[in-house]
Amino acid sequence: FRIRGGIRVGRSYWSASNATWPLAKIEVFKEKLIITSALAIIEFKKEEIVSIGKYQGLLGFLGRGIKIKHTKSRIPPFIVFWSFSSKKLIDEIKKAGYKVK
């Protein structure tokens, strides 16, 4: 499964860089997630993901997506991916065997 969206990456929400829709995409596989954007290509193996949570940003319906907590030391801790089809994204992530809080 893959879908276009936006990404915010950084130490925190306030210090993060942003690539808006449609400049990012996420690909969901059973063994990994890959996020590709103008900012970076980030690959998370399933075992590197601590949790995936639903995320609603400051813009209400425009800021819905997922927040990924992970163990990769070279990747900033704040990773949010959003899409206009956030429900479909979350459903597909669950189908691939990830737990979404």
C-alpha positions, 0 to 999 in steps of 0.5 A: 500500500502507498499513499501521498501526503505530507510529513513533518520531521524534527526534534519536536513539532516546533523545530521540525521541517515540513514537506506538504502534500503531495511532496511525501509518500508512505509505503506500508509493508508487513516488515517495514514502512518507507517514507519518501519526501523532499526532506529525506527517505526514511525506512523503518523496519517493523522492530524499530517502531515503538508505536504508531499513534493517530495524530491530529495537528493544529489544523483539525481535519487537514492535520490528521495522520500518524505519529511514529515513535521509533528507535533509530538514533540517526532519525529525529524523534518527531515524525508525523505523516498525514494524508487526506485519507488518514482513515485508509492509511491507518486501516492499511497499517493495521492490516499489515500487522502494526498496532495503532494507538 
